Amino acid sequence: MAQFKKGDLVELKSGGPVMTVAEVGDFTSTGLADGVKCIWFDRGRREQAVFDSAVLKAHEKASGSRRVERG
């Protein structure tokens, strides 16, 4: 099963826009048993597609630790 969960920020290993994981599961109707449905915006228009989890990676900024500075 995919290592991603709903709400994760991901991108294609080959590059492209940052996408949000909307759903992870069995999308055998699309030919993907280990599919990840992602959403993103392109020129203000909402797009979505299902990808094989093998072609996705966690977005770099999402995988780093967060630093909180207090004034």
mmCIF file of the N, C-alpha and C atoms, coordinates in Angstrom:
data_MODEL
# 
_entry.id   MODEL 
# 
loop_
_atom_site.group_PDB 
_atom_site.id 
_atom_site.type_symbol 
_atom_site.label_atom_id 
_atom_site.label_alt_id 
_atom_site.label_comp_id 
_atom_site.label_asym_id 
_atom_site.label_entity_id 
_atom_site.label_seq_id 
_atom_site.pdbx_PDB_ins_code 
_atom_site.Cartn_x 
_atom_site.Cartn_y 
_atom_site.Cartn_z 
_atom_site.occupancy 
_atom_site.B_iso_or_equiv 
_atom_site.pdbx_formal_charge 
_atom_site.auth_seq_id 
_atom_site.auth_comp_id 
_atom_site.auth_asym_id 
_atom_site.auth_atom_id 
_atom_site.pdbx_PDB_model_num 
ATOM 1   N N  . MET A 1 1  ? 0.850   -1.189 0.000   1.00 0.00 ? 1  MET A N  1 
ATOM 2   C CA . MET A 1 1  ? 0.000   0.000  0.000   1.00 0.00 ? 1  MET A CA 1 
ATOM 3   C C  . MET A 1 1  ? 0.889   1.244  0.000   1.00 0.00 ? 1  MET A C  1 
ATOM 4   N N  . ALA A 1 2  ? 0.364   2.308  -0.487  1.00 0.00 ? 2  ALA A N  1 
ATOM 5   C CA . ALA A 1 2  ? 1.108   3.566  -0.619  1.00 0.00 ? 2  ALA A CA 1 
ATOM 6   C C  . ALA A 1 2  ? 1.566   4.089  0.744   1.00 0.00 ? 2  ALA A C  1 
ATOM 7   N N  . GLN A 1 3  ? 2.702   4.749  0.754   1.00 0.00 ? 3  GLN A N  1 
ATOM 8   C CA . GLN A 1 3  ? 3.244   5.312  1.993   1.00 0.00 ? 3  GLN A CA 1 
ATOM 9   C C  . GLN A 1 3  ? 2.680   6.697  2.282   1.00 0.00 ? 3  GLN A C  1 
ATOM 10  N N  . PHE A 1 4  ? 1.787   7.169  1.449   1.00 0.00 ? 4  PHE A N  1 
ATOM 11  C CA . PHE A 1 4  ? 1.220   8.508  1.606   1.00 0.00 ? 4  PHE A CA 1 
ATOM 12  C C  . PHE A 1 4  ? -0.127  8.431  2.308   1.00 0.00 ? 4  PHE A C  1 
ATOM 13  N N  . LYS A 1 5  ? -0.516  9.557  2.907   1.00 0.00 ? 5  LYS A N  1 
ATOM 14  C CA . LYS A 1 5  ? -1.835  9.624  3.540   1.00 0.00 ? 5  LYS A CA 1 
ATOM 15  C C  . LYS A 1 5  ? -2.534  10.921 3.127   1.00 0.00 ? 5  LYS A C  1 
ATOM 16  N N  . LYS A 1 6  ? -3.822  10.949 3.322   1.00 0.00 ? 6  LYS A N  1 
ATOM 17  C CA . LYS A 1 6  ? -4.636  12.106 2.957   1.00 0.00 ? 6  LYS A CA 1 
ATOM 18  C C  . LYS A 1 6  ? -4.054  13.369 3.593   1.00 0.00 ? 6  LYS A C  1 
ATOM 19  N N  . GLY A 1 7  ? -3.898  14.405 2.766   1.00 0.00 ? 7  GLY A N  1 
ATOM 20  C CA . GLY A 1 7  ? -3.378  15.685 3.245   1.00 0.00 ? 7  GLY A CA 1 
ATOM 21  C C  . GLY A 1 7  ? -1.888  15.874 3.014   1.00 0.00 ? 7  GLY A C  1 
ATOM 22  N N  . ASP A 1 8  ? -1.165  14.796 2.674   1.00 0.00 ? 8  ASP A N  1 
ATOM 23  C CA . ASP A 1 8  ? 0.272   14.920 2.401   1.00 0.00 ? 8  ASP A CA 1 
ATOM 24  C C  . ASP A 1 8  ? 0.508   15.762 1.152   1.00 0.00 ? 8  ASP A C  1 
ATOM 25  N N  . LEU A 1 9  ? 1.626   16.475 1.132   1.00 0.00 ? 9  LEU A N  1 
ATOM 26  C CA . LEU A 1 9  ? 2.046   17.211 -0.056  1.00 0.00 ? 9  LEU A CA 1 
ATOM 27  C C  . LEU A 1 9  ? 3.041   16.343 -0.816  1.00 0.00 ? 9  LEU A C  1 
ATOM 28  N N  . VAL A 1 10 ? 2.774   16.135 -2.106  1.00 0.00 ? 10 VAL A N  1 
ATOM 29  C CA . VAL A 1 10 ? 3.608   15.266 -2.933  1.00 0.00 ? 10 VAL A CA 1 
ATOM 30  C C  . VAL A 1 10 ? 3.888   15.931 -4.270  1.00 0.00 ? 10 VAL A C  1 
ATOM 31  N N  . GLU A 1 11 ? 4.818   15.352 -5.000  1.00 0.00 ? 11 GLU A N  1 
ATOM 32  C CA . GLU A 1 11 ? 5.086   15.781 -6.369  1.00 0.00 ? 11 GLU A CA 1 
ATOM 33  C C  . GLU A 1 11 ? 5.564   14.568 -7.150  1.00 0.00 ? 11 GLU A C  1 
ATOM 34  N N  . LEU A 1 12 ? 5.475   14.658 -8.459  1.00 0.00 ? 12 LEU A N  1 
ATOM 35  C CA . LEU A 1 12 ? 5.983   13.597 -9.301  1.00 0.00 ? 12 LEU A CA 1 
ATOM 36  C C  . LEU A 1 12 ? 7.497   13.547 -9.184  1.00 0.00 ? 12 LEU A C  1 
ATOM 37  N N  . LYS A 1 13 ? 8.064   12.350 -9.217  1.00 0.00 ? 13 LYS A N  1 
ATOM 38  C CA . LYS A 1 13 ? 9.517   12.218 -9.162  1.00 0.00 ? 13 LYS A CA 1 
ATOM 39  C C  . LYS A 1 13 ? 10.171  12.932 -10.340 1.00 0.00 ? 13 LYS A C  1 
ATOM 40  N N  . SER A 1 14 ? 9.456   13.041 -11.441 1.00 0.00 ? 14 SER A N  1 
ATOM 41  C CA . SER A 1 14 ? 9.985   13.698 -12.637 1.00 0.00 ? 14 SER A CA 1 
ATOM 42  C C  . SER A 1 14 ? 9.782   15.206 -12.614 1.00 0.00 ? 14 SER A C  1 
ATOM 43  N N  . GLY A 1 15 ? 9.114   15.727 -11.584 1.00 0.00 ? 15 GLY A N  1 
ATOM 44  C CA . GLY A 1 15 ? 8.881   17.160 -11.463 1.00 0.00 ? 15 GLY A CA 1 
ATOM 45  C C  . GLY A 1 15 ? 7.427   17.513 -11.695 1.00 0.00 ? 15 GLY A C  1 
ATOM 46  N N  . GLY A 1 16 ? 7.108   18.774 -11.530 1.00 0.00 ? 16 GLY A N  1 
ATOM 47  C CA . GLY A 1 16 ? 5.733   19.228 -11.722 1.00 0.00 ? 16 GLY A CA 1 
ATOM 48  C C  . GLY A 1 16 ? 5.237   19.987 -10.514 1.00 0.00 ? 16 GLY A C  1 
ATOM 49  N N  . PRO A 1 17 ? 3.935   20.255 -10.470 1.00 0.00 ? 17 PRO A N  1 
ATOM 50  C CA . PRO A 1 17 ? 3.386   21.053 -9.378  1.00 0.00 ? 17 PRO A CA 1 
ATOM 51  C C  . PRO A 1 17 ? 3.321   20.273 -8.069  1.00 0.00 ? 17 PRO A C  1 
ATOM 52  N N  . VAL A 1 18 ? 3.285   21.001 -6.974  1.00 0.00 ? 18 VAL A N  1 
ATOM 53  C CA . VAL A 1 18 ? 3.049   20.392 -5.667  1.00 0.00 ? 18 VAL A CA 1 
ATOM 54  C C  . VAL A 1 18 ? 1.574   20.025 -5.619  1.00 0.00 ? 18 VAL A C  1 
ATOM 55  N N  . MET A 1 19 ? 1.284   18.803 -5.191  1.00 0.00 ? 19 MET A N  1 
ATOM 56  C CA . MET A 1 19 ? -0.089  18.307 -5.152  1.00 0.00 ? 19 MET A CA 1 
ATOM 57  C C  . MET A 1 19 ? -0.437  17.861 -3.742  1.00 0.00 ? 19 MET A C  1 
ATOM 58  N N  . THR A 1 20 ? -1.722  17.861 -3.425  1.00 0.00 ? 20 THR A N  1 
ATOM 59  C CA . THR A 1 20 ? -2.211  17.388 -2.136  1.00 0.00 ? 20 THR A CA 1 
ATOM 60  C C  . THR A 1 20 ? -2.877  16.038 -2.324  1.00 0.00 ? 20 THR A C  1 
ATOM 61  N N  . VAL A 1 21 ? -2.537  15.078 -1.471  1.00 0.00 ? 21 VAL A N  1 
ATOM 62  C CA . VAL A 1 21 ? -3.162  13.756 -1.532  1.00 0.00 ? 21 VAL A CA 1 
ATOM 63  C C  . VAL A 1 21 ? -4.596  13.878 -1.028  1.00 0.00 ? 21 VAL A C  1 
ATOM 64  N N  . ALA A 1 22 ? -5.541  13.488 -1.865  1.00 0.00 ? 22 ALA A N  1 
ATOM 65  C CA . ALA A 1 22 ? -6.957  13.533 -1.503  1.00 0.00 ? 22 ALA A CA 1 
ATOM 66  C C  . ALA A 1 22 ? -7.463  12.171 -1.043  1.00 0.00 ? 22 ALA A C  1 
ATOM 67  N N  . GLU A 1 23 ? -6.871  11.106 -1.585  1.00 0.00 ? 23 GLU A N  1 
ATOM 68  C CA . GLU A 1 23 ? -7.335  9.757  -1.267  1.00 0.00 ? 23 GLU A CA 1 
ATOM 69  C C  . GLU A 1 23 ? -6.251  8.756  -1.665  1.00 0.00 ? 23 GLU A C  1 
ATOM 70  N N  . VAL A 1 24 ? -6.136  7.704  -0.880  1.00 0.00 ? 24 VAL A N  1 
ATOM 71  C CA . VAL A 1 24 ? -5.199  6.621  -1.181  1.00 0.00 ? 24 VAL A CA 1 
ATOM 72  C C  . VAL A 1 24 ? -6.003  5.332  -1.175  1.00 0.00 ? 24 VAL A C  1 
ATOM 73  N N  . GLY A 1 25 ? -5.793  4.502  -2.196  1.00 0.00 ? 25 GLY A N  1 
ATOM 74  C CA . GLY A 1 25 ? -6.539  3.252  -2.188  1.00 0.00 ? 25 GLY A CA 1 
ATOM 75  C C  . GLY A 1 25 ? -6.451  2.473  -3.469  1.00 0.00 ? 25 GLY A C  1 
ATOM 76  N N  . ASP A 1 26 ? -7.413  1.594  -3.616  1.00 0.00 ? 26 ASP A N  1 
ATOM 77  C CA . ASP A 1 26 ? -7.494  0.684  -4.746  1.00 0.00 ? 26 ASP A CA 1 
ATOM 78  C C  . ASP A 1 26 ? -8.318  1.339  -5.849  1.00 0.00 ? 26 ASP A C  1 
ATOM 79  N N  . PHE A 1 27 ? -7.649  1.730  -6.909  1.00 0.00 ? 27 PHE A N  1 
ATOM 80  C CA . PHE A 1 27 ? -8.305  2.353  -8.054  1.00 0.00 ? 27 PHE A CA 1 
ATOM 81  C C  . PHE A 1 27 ? -8.206  1.401  -9.248  1.00 0.00 ? 27 PHE A C  1 
ATOM 82  N N  . THR A 1 28 ? -8.608  0.150  -9.050  1.00 0.00 ? 28 THR A N  1 
ATOM 83  C CA . THR A 1 28 ? -8.465  -0.837 -10.113 1.00 0.00 ? 28 THR A CA 1 
ATOM 84  C C  . THR A 1 28 ? -9.266  -0.463 -11.352 1.00 0.00 ? 28 THR A C  1 
ATOM 85  N N  . SER A 1 29 ? -10.269 0.359  -11.194 1.00 0.00 ? 29 SER A N  1 
ATOM 86  C CA . SER A 1 29 ? -11.029 0.809  -12.376 1.00 0.00 ? 29 SER A CA 1 
ATOM 87  C C  . SER A 1 29 ? -10.148 1.639  -13.307 1.00 0.00 ? 29 SER A C  1 
ATOM 88  N N  . THR A 1 30 ? -9.084  2.241  -12.749 1.00 0.00 ? 30 THR A N  1 
ATOM 89  C CA . THR A 1 30 ? -8.132  3.000  -13.563 1.00 0.00 ? 30 THR A CA 1 
ATOM 90  C C  . THR A 1 30 ? -6.873  2.186  -13.849 1.00 0.00 ? 30 THR A C  1 
ATOM 91  N N  . GLY A 1 31 ? -6.849  0.964  -13.332 1.00 0.00 ? 31 GLY A N  1 
ATOM 92  C CA . GLY A 1 31 ? -5.689  0.098  -13.529 1.00 0.00 ? 31 GLY A CA 1 
ATOM 93  C C  . GLY A 1 31 ? -4.646  0.218  -12.437 1.00 0.00 ? 31 GLY A C  1 
ATOM 94  N N  . LEU A 1 32 ? -4.948  0.951  -11.369 1.00 0.00 ? 32 LEU A N  1 
ATOM 95  C CA . LEU A 1 32 ? -3.982  1.157  -10.288 1.00 0.00 ? 32 LEU A CA 1 
ATOM 96  C C  . LEU A 1 32 ? -4.513  0.600  -8.970  1.00 0.00 ? 32 LEU A C  1 
ATOM 97  N N  . ALA A 1 33 ? -3.943  -0.504 -8.539  1.00 0.00 ? 33 ALA A N  1 
ATOM 98  C CA . ALA A 1 33 ? -4.355  -1.088 -7.263  1.00 0.00 ? 33 ALA A CA 1 
ATOM 99  C C  . ALA A 1 33 ? -3.780  -0.313 -6.086  1.00 0.00 ? 33 ALA A C  1 
ATOM 100 N N  . ASP A 1 34 ? -2.645  0.356  -6.292  1.00 0.00 ? 34 ASP A N  1 
ATOM 101 C CA . ASP A 1 34 ? -1.986  1.132  -5.245  1.00 0.00 ? 34 ASP A CA 1 
ATOM 102 C C  . ASP A 1 34 ? -1.956  2.592  -5.683  1.00 0.00 ? 34 ASP A C  1 
ATOM 103 N N  . GLY A 1 35 ? -3.149  3.171  -5.837  1.00 0.00 ? 35 GLY A N  1 
ATOM 104 C CA . GLY A 1 35 ? -3.265  4.510  -6.395  1.00 0.00 ? 35 GLY A CA 1 
ATOM 105 C C  . GLY A 1 35 ? -3.337  5.612  -5.367  1.00 0.00 ? 35 GLY A C  1 
ATOM 106 N N  . VAL A 1 36 ? -2.959  6.795  -5.817  1.00 0.00 ? 36 VAL A N  1 
ATOM 107 C CA . VAL A 1 36 ? -3.005  7.993  -4.976  1.00 0.00 ? 36 VAL A CA 1 
ATOM 108 C C  . VAL A 1 36 ? -3.720  9.077  -5.778  1.00 0.00 ? 36 VAL A C  1 
ATOM 109 N N  . LYS A 1 37 ? -4.895  9.492  -5.296  1.00 0.00 ? 37 LYS A N  1 
ATOM 110 C CA . LYS A 1 37 ? -5.622  10.580 -5.964  1.00 0.00 ? 37 LYS A CA 1 
ATOM 111 C C  . LYS A 1 37 ? -5.090  11.898 -5.429  1.00 0.00 ? 37 LYS A C  1 
ATOM 112 N N  . CYS A 1 38 ? -4.639  12.746 -6.348  1.00 0.00 ? 38 CYS A N  1 
ATOM 113 C CA . CYS A 1 38 ? -4.055  14.034 -5.971  1.00 0.00 ? 38 CYS A CA 1 
ATOM 114 C C  . CYS A 1 38 ? -4.848  15.176 -6.578  1.00 0.00 ? 38 CYS A C  1 
ATOM 115 N N  . ILE A 1 39 ? -4.818  16.313 -5.880  1.00 0.00 ? 39 ILE A N  1 
ATOM 116 C CA . ILE A 1 39 ? -5.423  17.533 -6.412  1.00 0.00 ? 39 ILE A CA 1 
ATOM 117 C C  . ILE A 1 39 ? -4.369  18.636 -6.407  1.00 0.00 ? 39 ILE A C  1 
ATOM 118 N N  . TRP A 1 40 ? -4.497  19.557 -7.345  1.00 0.00 ? 40 TRP A N  1 
ATOM 119 C CA . TRP A 1 40 ? -3.597  20.703 -7.444  1.00 0.00 ? 40 TRP A CA 1 
ATOM 120 C C  . TRP A 1 40 ? -4.306  21.781 -8.240  1.00 0.00 ? 40 TRP A C  1 
ATOM 121 N N  . PHE A 1 41 ? -3.727  22.957 -8.275  1.00 0.00 ? 41 PHE A N  1 
ATOM 122 C CA . PHE A 1 41 ? -4.307  24.066 -9.027  1.00 0.00 ? 41 PHE A CA 1 
ATOM 123 C C  . PHE A 1 41 ? -3.381  24.468 -10.161 1.00 0.00 ? 41 PHE A C  1 
ATOM 124 N N  . ASP A 1 42 ? -3.967  24.672 -11.326 1.00 0.00 ? 42 ASP A N  1 
ATOM 125 C CA . ASP A 1 42 ? -3.231  25.108 -12.513 1.00 0.00 ? 42 ASP A CA 1 
ATOM 126 C C  . ASP A 1 42 ? -3.930  26.341 -13.049 1.00 0.00 ? 42 ASP A C  1 
ATOM 127 N N  . ARG A 1 43 ? -3.262  27.478 -12.927 1.00 0.00 ? 43 ARG A N  1 
ATOM 128 C CA . ARG A 1 43 ? -3.830  28.768 -13.363 1.00 0.00 ? 43 ARG A CA 1 
ATOM 129 C C  . ARG A 1 43 ? -5.207  29.017 -12.745 1.00 0.00 ? 43 ARG A C  1 
ATOM 130 N N  . GLY A 1 44 ? -5.326  28.702 -11.464 1.00 0.00 ? 44 GLY A N  1 
ATOM 131 C CA . GLY A 1 44 ? -6.569  28.937 -10.742 1.00 0.00 ? 44 GLY A CA 1 
ATOM 132 C C  . GLY A 1 44 ? -7.633  27.871 -10.935 1.00 0.00 ? 44 GLY A C  1 
ATOM 133 N N  . ARG A 1 45 ? -7.358  26.892 -11.771 1.00 0.00 ? 45 ARG A N  1 
ATOM 134 C CA . ARG A 1 45 ? -8.334  25.824 -12.011 1.00 0.00 ? 45 ARG A CA 1 
ATOM 135 C C  . ARG A 1 45 ? -7.932  24.570 -11.236 1.00 0.00 ? 45 ARG A C  1 
ATOM 136 N N  . ARG A 1 46 ? -8.883  23.982 -10.516 1.00 0.00 ? 46 ARG A N  1 
ATOM 137 C CA . ARG A 1 46 ? -8.621  22.762 -9.739  1.00 0.00 ? 46 ARG A CA 1 
ATOM 138 C C  . ARG A 1 46 ? -8.501  21.569 -10.679 1.00 0.00 ? 46 ARG A C  1 
ATOM 139 N N  . GLU A 1 47 ? -7.431  20.802 -10.502 1.00 0.00 ? 47 GLU A N  1 
ATOM 140 C CA . GLU A 1 47 ? -7.187  19.604 -11.302 1.00 0.00 ? 47 GLU A CA 1 
ATOM 141 C C  . GLU A 1 47 ? -7.089  18.413 -10.360 1.00 0.00 ? 47 GLU A C  1 
ATOM 142 N N  . GLN A 1 48 ? -7.332  17.215 -10.876 1.00 0.00 ? 48 GLN A N  1 
ATOM 143 C CA . GLN A 1 48 ? -7.141  16.013 -10.080 1.00 0.00 ? 48 GLN A CA 1 
ATOM 144 C C  . GLN A 1 48 ? -6.816  14.845 -10.987 1.00 0.00 ? 48 GLN A C  1 
ATOM 145 N N  . ALA A 1 49 ? -6.068  13.896 -10.444 1.00 0.00 ? 49 ALA A N  1 
ATOM 146 C CA . ALA A 1 49 ? -5.717  12.692 -11.186 1.00 0.00 ? 49 ALA A CA 1 
ATOM 147 C C  . ALA A 1 49 ? -5.273  11.631 -10.185 1.00 0.00 ? 49 ALA A C  1 
ATOM 148 N N  . VAL A 1 50 ? -5.306  10.389 -10.639 1.00 0.00 ? 50 VAL A N  1 
ATOM 149 C CA . VAL A 1 50 ? -4.833  9.268  -9.834  1.00 0.00 ? 50 VAL A CA 1 
ATOM 150 C C  . VAL A 1 50 ? -3.483  8.841  -10.387 1.00 0.00 ? 50 VAL A C  1 
ATOM 151 N N  . PHE A 1 51 ? -2.505  8.691  -9.491  1.00 0.00 ? 51 PHE A N  1 
ATOM 152 C CA . PHE A 1 51 ? -1.154  8.303  -9.868  1.00 0.00 ? 51 PHE A CA 1 
ATOM 153 C C  . PHE A 1 51 ? -0.769  7.010  -9.167  1.00 0.00 ? 51 PHE A C  1 
ATOM 154 N N  . ASP A 1 52 ? 0.120   6.265  -9.781  1.00 0.00 ? 52 ASP A N  1 
ATOM 155 C CA . ASP A 1 52 ? 0.730   5.112  -9.120  1.00 0.00 ? 52 ASP A CA 1 
ATOM 156 C C  . ASP A 1 52 ? 1.644   5.673  -8.034  1.00 0.00 ? 52 ASP A C  1 
ATOM 157 N N  . SER A 1 53 ? 1.595   5.100  -6.846  1.00 0.00 ? 53 SER A N  1 
ATOM 158 C CA . SER A 1 53 ? 2.406   5.630  -5.749  1.00 0.00 ? 53 SER A CA 1 
ATOM 159 C C  . SER A 1 53 ? 3.899   5.581  -6.057  1.00 0.00 ? 53 SER A C  1 
ATOM 160 N N  . ALA A 1 54 ? 4.323   4.700  -6.944  1.00 0.00 ? 54 ALA A N  1 
ATOM 161 C CA . ALA A 1 54 ? 5.743   4.563  -7.279  1.00 0.00 ? 54 ALA A CA 1 
ATOM 162 C C  . ALA A 1 54 ? 6.300   5.780  -8.017  1.00 0.00 ? 54 ALA A C  1 
ATOM 163 N N  . VAL A 1 55 ? 5.437   6.608  -8.607  1.00 0.00 ? 55 VAL A N  1 
ATOM 164 C CA . VAL A 1 55 ? 5.922   7.765  -9.373  1.00 0.00 ? 55 VAL A CA 1 
ATOM 165 C C  . VAL A 1 55 ? 5.888   9.051  -8.555  1.00 0.00 ? 55 VAL A C  1 
ATOM 166 N N  . LEU A 1 56 ? 5.487   8.957  -7.276  1.00 0.00 ? 56 LEU A N  1 
ATOM 167 C CA . LEU A 1 56 ? 5.378   10.132 -6.409  1.00 0.00 ? 56 LEU A CA 1 
ATOM 168 C C  . LEU A 1 56 ? 6.458   10.134 -5.337  1.00 0.00 ? 56 LEU A C  1 
ATOM 169 N N  . LYS A 1 57 ? 6.781   11.337 -4.874  1.00 0.00 ? 57 LYS A N  1 
ATOM 170 C CA . LYS A 1 57 ? 7.670   11.496 -3.732  1.00 0.00 ? 57 LYS A CA 1 
ATOM 171 C C  . LYS A 1 57 ? 7.098   12.585 -2.834  1.00 0.00 ? 57 LYS A C  1 
ATOM 172 N N  . ALA A 1 58 ? 7.463   12.544 -1.558  1.00 0.00 ? 58 ALA A N  1 
ATOM 173 C CA . ALA A 1 58 ? 7.024   13.587 -0.634  1.00 0.00 ? 58 ALA A CA 1 
ATOM 174 C C  . ALA A 1 58 ? 7.646   14.909 -1.067  1.00 0.00 ? 58 ALA A C  1 
ATOM 175 N N  . HIS A 1 59 ? 6.882   15.959 -0.992  1.00 0.00 ? 59 HIS A N  1 
ATOM 176 C CA . HIS A 1 59 ? 7.393   17.286 -1.321  1.00 0.00 ? 59 HIS A CA 1 
ATOM 177 C C  . HIS A 1 59 ? 8.475   17.649 -0.311  1.00 0.00 ? 59 HIS A C  1 
ATOM 178 N N  . GLU A 1 60 ? 9.585   18.196 -0.780  1.00 0.00 ? 60 GLU A N  1 
ATOM 179 C CA . GLU A 1 60 ? 10.747  18.478 0.072   1.00 0.00 ? 60 GLU A CA 1 
ATOM 180 C C  . GLU A 1 60 ? 10.420  19.282 1.314   1.00 0.00 ? 60 GLU A C  1 
ATOM 181 N N  . LYS A 1 61 ? 9.682   20.347 1.173   1.00 0.00 ? 61 LYS A N  1 
ATOM 182 C CA . LYS A 1 61 ? 9.372   21.191 2.330   1.00 0.00 ? 61 LYS A CA 1 
ATOM 183 C C  . LYS A 1 61 ? 8.456   20.487 3.316   1.00 0.00 ? 61 LYS A C  1 
ATOM 184 N N  . ALA A 1 62 ? 7.647   19.541 2.825   1.00 0.00 ? 62 ALA A N  1 
ATOM 185 C CA . ALA A 1 62 ? 6.738   18.814 3.700   1.00 0.00 ? 62 ALA A CA 1 
ATOM 186 C C  . ALA A 1 62 ? 7.480   17.797 4.546   1.00 0.00 ? 62 ALA A C  1 
ATOM 187 N N  . SER A 1 63 ? 8.616   17.291 4.054   1.00 0.00 ? 63 SER A N  1 
ATOM 188 C CA . SER A 1 63 ? 9.341   16.263 4.786   1.00 0.00 ? 63 SER A CA 1 
ATOM 189 C C  . SER A 1 63 ? 10.364  16.830 5.772   1.00 0.00 ? 63 SER A C  1 
ATOM 190 N N  . GLY A 1 64 ? 10.640  18.137 5.694   1.00 0.00 ? 64 GLY A N  1 
ATOM 191 C CA . GLY A 1 64 ? 11.604  18.758 6.601   1.00 0.00 ? 64 GLY A CA 1 
ATOM 192 C C  . GLY A 1 64 ? 10.976  19.082 7.942   1.00 0.00 ? 64 GLY A C  1 
ATOM 193 N N  . SER A 1 65 ? 11.823  19.307 8.936   1.00 0.00 ? 65 SER A N  1 
ATOM 194 C CA . SER A 1 65 ? 11.289  19.665 10.239  1.00 0.00 ? 65 SER A CA 1 
ATOM 195 C C  . SER A 1 65 ? 10.888  21.138 10.246  1.00 0.00 ? 65 SER A C  1 
ATOM 196 N N  . ARG A 1 66 ? 9.926   21.454 11.052  1.00 0.00 ? 66 ARG A N  1 
ATOM 197 C CA . ARG A 1 66 ? 9.466   22.832 11.142  1.00 0.00 ? 66 ARG A CA 1 
ATOM 198 C C  . ARG A 1 66 ? 10.114  23.509 12.335  1.00 0.00 ? 66 ARG A C  1 
ATOM 199 N N  . ARG A 1 67 ? 10.469  24.745 12.132  1.00 0.00 ? 67 ARG A N  1 
ATOM 200 C CA . ARG A 1 67 ? 11.126  25.503 13.185  1.00 0.00 ? 67 ARG A CA 1 
ATOM 201 C C  . ARG A 1 67 ? 10.219  26.661 13.572  1.00 0.00 ? 67 ARG A C  1 
ATOM 202 N N  . VAL A 1 68 ? 9.932   26.763 14.844  1.00 0.00 ? 68 VAL A N  1 
ATOM 203 C CA . VAL A 1 68 ? 9.083   27.830 15.332  1.00 0.00 ? 68 VAL A CA 1 
ATOM 204 C C  . VAL A 1 68 ? 9.946   28.826 16.070  1.00 0.00 ? 68 VAL A C  1 
ATOM 205 N N  . GLU A 1 69 ? 9.888   30.088 15.664  1.00 0.00 ? 69 GLU A N  1 
ATOM 206 C CA . GLU A 1 69 ? 10.645  31.132 16.331  1.00 0.00 ? 69 GLU A CA 1 
ATOM 207 C C  . GLU A 1 69 ? 9.690   31.992 17.141  1.00 0.00 ? 69 GLU A C  1 
ATOM 208 N N  . ARG A 1 70 ? 10.091  32.294 18.311  1.00 0.00 ? 70 ARG A N  1 
ATOM 209 C CA . ARG A 1 70 ? 9.260   33.131 19.179  1.00 0.00 ? 70 ARG A CA 1 
ATOM 210 C C  . ARG A 1 70 ? 9.969   34.456 19.422  1.00 0.00 ? 70 ARG A C  1 
ATOM 211 N N  . GLY A 1 71 ? 9.184   35.531 19.413  1.00 0.00 ? 71 GLY A N  1 
ATOM 212 C CA . GLY A 1 71 ? 9.767   36.867 19.559  1.00 0.00 ? 71 GLY A CA 1 
ATOM 213 C C  . GLY A 1 71 ? 9.965   37.305 20.922  1.00 0.00 ? 71 GLY A C  1 
# 
